Amino acid sequence: MPFTATRALTRRTERWFVRRGVPTMIEGYGFASHVLPRMLPSLTLVAVASLVWLVPLKSAGSGRWVLLGAVAAVTVAVRWAIGALVRRAPRLSRRTTVAILAGYAAMPVAVPLLQLAVDGAVTPPGGGVVGLLGFVIFFAAVFAGTLLVTTYGLGALLRRAVRHTIYDLRNSVHLLGRALPALLFVTLFLFFTGELWQAMNRLGWWRLALVVGLFAAVTVLAAAARLRDEIGRVEQDLSPPRLSAACADTPLADAPIEDVTPDGPLPAVPLNGRQSRNLLLVLATRQLVQAAVVGLALFAFFLVLGVLVVTPETAEQWIGGEPARSVLFPAVPVALLRNATLFAGFGSMYFAVTSMSDADHRRQFFAPIIDDVERTLAVRAVYLAVRGLDSHPPIDKV
């Protein structure tokens, strides 16, 4: 029967890429054609929500909560309607694109001016120029963040990482069982050091957050260097059997592989910089989620260890006075919580670096993720071939 490479098929495949967090695999991927349409619902939500400044809550009296609820419902409804409209007509004309960008850029100025007109105030909300500048910075930050998340599909990557949490937890326990002895050999002696308990008793949570952030930065830098090497080692097996297996359970499952590969394996199409960064984020997201799971396990371990071993008298002797108590857990010294946090951050960094540098650990952790990346590249090869069929007459498939 004839196989028609329709644009609907390629669009379904492109949505499949988006759901897997690799939207850059779409051919001709660009800001106006693919990114802005998917940004539009979020930008609309922010723009409409900013109009809450115009709602006269003070004059509404006891009904202000009802009024605020109605505004919230209208905002969500508008966001949903825009999302449905974009899904039906994902392509925006140049005029529409310019209008959207101009309208969004005008919002941080229009809202304060409208508030000025409504209230008859002397200055816009927020104190004149300072308030206006705050609106501009907020809208610019939202646009930049939404652009980054949408361009690289970070939301979909995070959802996929969460769905793999159970598997990652099981894998992390296995790897942690191998790494824990060496880790505890280094950290246990420090955990029972009186000077460290004194420091943690005085150290503010914001300073501790900076230390943990430093560990996270080292982890990210190490992951970036190592994972770039992993991307370079990805093999693109584009033979017909491999393509057929990769396209199973995708919109291209019924594509005639023998027709798109008349001369044998498809040639590998080089990745551009944006696509390589997207695949790097695929690997890094799973790596960081894995490290976070290990960090939570280590936090629980050191917290239980401290509760069992370090008595209140011992903690008081180490600290040199009455230990500061946690507000949420009055029975637990705050130094214990900070120590557990510190060693959890260090342990996560140690585990992440070890899992990437140790050959055995890397093989166990990266094998399923690399397989997933290779499948994405195989589906991309068929997708590009099918797009080529779209520009030719239908192929008669016997």
C-alpha positions in Angstrom: 0.0 0.0 0.0 1.3 3.5 -0.6 3.1 5.2 2.2 2.7 9.0 2.3 5.3 11.0 4.3 2.9 13.6 5.5 3.7 16.8 7.4 1.4 15.5 10.1 3.7 12.5 10.6 6.7 14.8 10.9 4.9 17.0 13.4 4.0 14.1 15.6 7.6 13.0 15.5 8.7 16.6 16.4 6.3 16.5 19.4 7.9 13.2 20.4 11.3 14.9 20.4 9.8 17.7 22.6 8.3 15.2 25.1 11.7 13.5 25.4 13.4 16.8 26.2 15.4 17.0 22.9 13.5 19.6 20.9 16.7 20.7 19.1 16.6 17.5 17.1 13.8 19.1 15.1 15.1 20.1 11.6 15.1 23.9 11.1 14.7 24.4 14.8 14.5 28.2 15.4 13.2 30.8 17.8 10.3 32.1 15.8 9.2 28.8 14.3 9.5 26.5 17.3 10.6 28.1 20.5 8.3 31.2 20.8 5.1 29.2 20.1 5.8 27.0 23.1 6.9 30.0 25.2 3.6 31.8 24.5 1.4 30.1 27.1 3.9 30.9 29.9 4.5 34.4 28.7 0.7 35.0 28.5 0.3 33.7 32.1 2.9 36.1 33.4 1.5 39.0 31.4 -2.1 38.4 32.5 -1.1 37.7 36.1 0.8 41.0 36.2 -2.6 42.7 35.7 -3.5 41.8 39.3 -2.0 45.1 40.2 -5.0 46.7 38.6 -7.5 44.7 40.8 -9.0 47.1 43.4 -8.6 44.7 46.4 -8.7 47.4 49.0 -12.0 48.8 47.8 -13.5 45.3 47.5 -13.7 44.8 51.2 -14.6 41.3 52.4 -15.1 40.2 48.8 -11.5 40.8 47.8 -10.7 37.1 48.1 -13.6 36.2 45.8 -12.4 38.9 43.4 -8.8 37.6 43.6 -10.0 34.0 43.0 -11.9 35.2 39.9 -8.9 36.9 38.6 -6.8 33.8 39.1 -9.4 31.6 37.4 -9.5 34.0 34.4 -5.7 33.9 34.2 -5.5 30.1 34.2 -8.3 30.0 31.6 -6.5 32.4 29.3 -3.3 30.5 29.7 -5.1 27.2 28.8 -6.8 28.8 25.8 -3.5 30.1 24.4 -1.9 26.7 24.9 -4.7 25.0 23.1 -4.5 27.5 20.3 -0.8 27.1 19.9 -1.1 23.3 19.8 -3.6 23.6 16.9 -1.6 26.2 15.0 2.0 25.9 16.1 3.4 28.1 13.4 3.4 31.9 13.9 3.6 34.4 11.1 6.3 37.1 11.2 3.7 39.8 11.9 2.3 37.7 14.8 5.8 37.1 16.2 6.6 40.9 16.2 3.2 41.6 17.8 3.8 39.1 20.6 7.3 40.4 21.4 6.2 44.0 21.2 3.2 43.3 23.5 5.3 41.5 26.0 8.0 44.2 26.0 5.3 46.8 26.6 3.8 45.1 29.7 6.3 46.2 32.3 5.7 49.8 31.3 1.9 49.5 30.6 1.0 47.9 33.9 2.4 50.8 36.1 0.9 53.4 33.8 -2.5 51.7 33.9 -2.2 51.5 37.7 -1.4 55.2 37.7 -4.5 55.9 35.6 -6.7 53.7 37.7 -5.6 55.1 41.1 -4.9 58.6 40.1 -1.6 58.3 42.0 1.3 60.6 41.6 3.8 57.7 41.0 3.4 54.2 39.6 3.3 51.3 42.1 6.7 50.5 43.7 8.0 54.1 43.9 8.3 55.5 40.5 11.5 54.7 38.6 12.5 52.0 41.0 9.2 50.2 40.7 9.3 50.5 36.9 12.8 49.2 36.8 11.7 46.3 39.0 9.0 45.4 36.5 11.4 45.5 33.6 13.9 43.3 35.3 11.2 40.8 36.4 9.7 40.5 32.9 13.2 40.3 31.3 14.2 37.5 33.8 11.0 35.6 33.1 11.6 35.9 29.4 15.2 34.7 29.6 14.4 31.8 31.9 11.4 30.7 29.8 13.6 31.0 26.6 16.3 28.8 28.1 13.9 26.2 29.5 11.9 26.0 26.3 14.8 25.9 23.9 16.4 22.9 25.5 13.3 21.2 26.9 14.5 21.4 30.5 11.0 20.9 31.8 10.6 17.6 29.9 14.1 16.6 31.0 13.2 17.2 34.6 10.0 15.2 34.3 11.8 12.3 32.7 14.4 12.4 35.4 11.8 12.3 38.1 10.1 9.3 36.4 13.5 7.5 36.5 14.0 8.3 40.2 13.0 4.8 41.4 15.5 3.2 39.0 18.1 5.8 39.9 17.5 5.1 43.6 18.0 1.4 43.1 21.1 2.0 41.0 22.4 4.6 43.5 22.1 2.2 46.4 24.1 -0.3 44.5 26.8 2.2 43.6 26.7 3.8 47.0 27.4 0.4 48.6 30.6 0.3 46.7 31.6 3.9 47.3 30.4 4.3 50.9 33.4 2.5 52.6 36.0 4.8 51.1 33.7 7.8 51.7 33.1 7.0 55.3 36.9 6.3 55.8 37.4 10.0 55.0 34.4 11.6 56.6 33.7 9.7 59.8 36.8 11.0 61.5 35.8 14.6 60.6 32.2 14.0 61.7 33.3 13.3 65.2 35.6 16.3 65.4 34.8 18.9 68.1 36.2 21.8 66.1 33.8 21.0 63.2 30.8 20.9 65.6 31.9 24.3 67.0 32.1 25.7 63.5 28.8 24.3 62.4 27.1 25.6 65.6 28.2 29.1 64.7 28.0 28.9 60.9 24.8 30.5 59.4 22.6 28.5 57.1 23.3 31.0 54.2 27.1 30.4 54.5 26.5 26.6 54.6 24.3 27.0 51.5 27.3 28.7 49.7 29.5 25.8 50.7 27.0 23.3 49.3 26.7 25.5 46.2 30.5 25.3 45.8 30.3 21.5 45.9 27.5 21.7 43.3 29.6 23.9 41.0 32.5 21.5 41.2 30.1 18.7 40.3 28.7 20.6 37.3 32.1 21.5 36.0 33.4 17.9 36.3 30.2 16.6 34.7 30.5 19.1 31.8 34.0 18.0 31.0 33.3 14.3 31.4 30.0 14.2 29.6 31.3 16.0 26.6 33.7 13.1 26.2 30.7 10.7 26.5 28.8 12.5 23.8 31.8 12.2 21.5 31.8 8.4 22.1 28.2 7.9 21.2 27.9 5.5 18.3 25.3 6.1 15.6 24.3 2.7 14.4 21.9 3.6 11.6 21.5 0.1 10.0 17.9 -0.9 9.1 17.5 -3.4 12.0 18.7 -0.8 14.5 16.4 1.9 13.0 13.4 -0.4 13.1 14.0 -1.2 16.8 14.6 2.5 17.6 11.3 3.6 15.9 9.2 1.2 17.8 6.6 2.9 20.0 7.2 6.2 18.2 5.2 8.1 15.5 7.6 6.6 13.0 6.8 3.0 14.0 5.0 2.4 10.6 7.6 4.2 8.5 9.0 1.9 5.7 12.6 1.5 6.8 13.5 -0.4 3.7 12.3 2.6 1.6 14.2 5.2 3.6 17.4 3.1 3.5 17.5 2.0 -0.1 21.3 2.0 -0.1 21.9 0.4 3.3 22.6 2.2 6.6 21.8 5.9 6.6 24.7 8.3 6.8 25.1 9.9 10.2 24.1 13.6 10.2 26.5 15.7 12.3 25.1 17.5 15.3 25.3 21.3 15.6 26.4 23.0 18.8 22.8 23.5 20.1 22.0 19.8 19.6 25.2 18.7 21.3 24.4 20.9 24.3 20.9 19.4 24.4 22.2 15.9 24.6 24.7 17.1 27.2 21.8 18.3 29.3 20.1 14.9 28.9 23.1 13.2 30.5 23.7 16.0 33.1 20.1 16.0 34.3 20.2 12.3 35.1 23.6 12.6 36.6 22.6 15.5 38.9 19.3 13.7 39.9 21.4 10.6 40.8 23.8 12.8 42.9 20.8 14.4 44.7 19.4 11.0 45.6 22.7 10.0 47.0 22.9 13.2 48.9 19.5 12.7 50.6 20.6 9.2 51.6 23.8 10.5 53.1 22.0 13.2 54.9 19.7 10.7 56.5 22.6 8.4 57.4 24.6 11.1 59.1 21.5 12.4 60.9 20.7 9.0 62.3 24.3 8.4 63.2 24.5 11.7 65.1 21.3 11.1 67.0 22.5 7.6 68.0 26.1 8.4 68.9 26.3 12.0 69.9 24.5 12.5 73.2 23.5 16.0 74.3 26.3 16.0 76.9 28.9 15.1 74.2 27.6 17.8 71.9 27.8 20.3 74.7 31.3 19.3 75.5 32.4 19.5 71.8 30.8 22.8 71.2 31.9 24.3 74.6 28.5 25.4 75.7 24.8 24.8 75.2 24.2 23.8 71.5 21.9 25.9 69.5 18.6 24.1 68.8 16.8 23.8 65.5 13.5 25.6 65.3 11.8 22.8 63.4 13.4 20.0 65.5 14.1 21.4 69.0 15.5 18.1 70.2 18.2 18.0 67.5 21.2 20.3 67.8 21.5 22.6 64.8 25.1 21.7 64.5 24.1 18.1 63.7 21.7 19.2 60.9 24.5 21.4 59.4 27.1 18.6 59.7 24.7 16.2 58.0 24.1 18.8 55.2 27.8 19.5 54.8 28.7 15.8 54.5 25.8 15.1 52.2 26.9 17.8 49.8 30.5 16.6 49.9 29.3 13.0 49.4 27.2 13.9 46.5 30.1 15.6 44.8 32.4 12.6 45.6 29.8 10.2 44.2 29.2 12.2 41.0 32.8 12.5 40.2 33.5 8.9 41.0 30.7 7.6 38.9 32.1 9.5 36.0 35.8 8.7 36.4 35.6 5.1 37.5 35.4 2.8 34.4 33.1 0.3 36.1 30.8 2.8 37.6 30.6 4.8 34.4 29.6 1.7 32.4 26.9 0.7 34.9 25.5 4.2 35.2 25.9 5.6 31.6 25.0 2.4 29.6 21.2 2.9 29.8 21.4 6.7 29.2 23.8 6.3 26.3 21.4 3.7 24.8 18.6 6.3 25.2 20.7 8.9 23.4 21.6 6.5 20.6 17.9 5.7 20.1 17.1 9.4 19.9 19.8 9.8 17.2 18.4 6.8 15.3 14.9 8.2 15.3 16.3 11.6 14.2 17.9 9.9 11.2 14.6 8.3 10.1 12.8 11.6 10.8 15.2 13.4 8.5 14.7 10.8 5.8 10.9 10.9 6.1 11.1 14.7 5.8 12.9 14.1 2.5 10.0 11.9 1.4 7.6 14.7 2.3 9.0 16.8 -0.6 8.6 13.9 -3.1 5.6 12.0 -4.5 4.3 9.2 -2.3 6.3 6.0 -2.3 4.5 2.8 -3.3 5.2 0.3 -0.6 4.6 -3.3 -1.6 
